């Protein structure tokens, strides 16, 4: 099946065999631009890799997880790299890409802000012989060379099934869908996934959809306002929330608490510290854990191979971007609930137990077997 949702092959664990070793996270993330240098004249002669991150608002992951893991991966490979963050500014991201190419970047790792600006970055790079890897977000109708992400429709299916598991077959349960940014293709894929689970429930009358709205730029403050409006229009009668990530989920939870309404099932994504604590407190029913270290490792390995002029061996999937089939690496997401948080404690990119179980959450952690 190709994109949208059309996949020809989903990557297995073996696809990460060439992943670059990464040390534990410990970088200072306060700066929005990092650069690394290699003592290897061989790697310098082949240019460098530039990572273009999108913002800090859509998810905390970009600065706290992706940046340090990618930097350490390229440092470990002896490859010069730069990492910049556009902070939601499409013009700034295009300028960052152009500057990186001017400074000798031969591979761009791009998290686009939207497909239009991403396609422009890829076209400019290609005209100068620079390879582009779509990182985490596919650039629709673009000309990127490779794509590395998770199986994002499966992410949505896990969210949809998670909400069903939390609600059960509560006849007539009123559902609000709080979707991700309309300019992020991943948000479209997530929605395709959870709608595939929820639409049959709407059709047979088990559930009733009372609200369905996207949140511009994944902005949590806008999500709070949008969900407050949903509550107002439904006279507070919402029984479950399909929130596309933990930030949006927390916005819904905050609105419910402000109105002193009872806890209801709320979904999420990214297995953030806040999301996991909300799960333990009973405010959120599930999240989706995407092992970002595997994504950074696979992306770094791919970029290093391209920098060396090698044919990548780990891009064994294919996704159509509306213009062409893009060789891809698609990683497996997993659902996380209160019952299995303990299974992921200790993973390099999963919040640490001492942080999750801080303060008032400690008692909840004990009850959950953490």
ABEGO torsion letter per residue (X at the ends): XBOBGBBABBBBAAAAAABBBBBBBABBAABABBBBBBABAAAAAAEBBBBBBABAAABAAAAAAAAAAAAAAAAAAGBBBBBBBAGGBAAAAAAAAAAAAAAGBABBBBBBABAAAAAAAAAAAAAAGBBBBBBGBBBBGBABABBBBBBAAAAAAAAAAAAAAAAEBBBGBBBBBBBBBAABAAAAAAAAAAAAAAAAAAAAGABBBABBBBBBGGBAAAAAAAAAAAAAAAGGBBABBBBABAAAAAAAAAAAAAAGBBBBBBBBBGGBAAAAAAAAAGABABBBBBBAAAAAAAAAAAAAAAAAGBBBAABABBBBAGABBBBBBBBBBBBBBAAAAAAABGBAABBBAAAAABEAAAAAAAAAGX
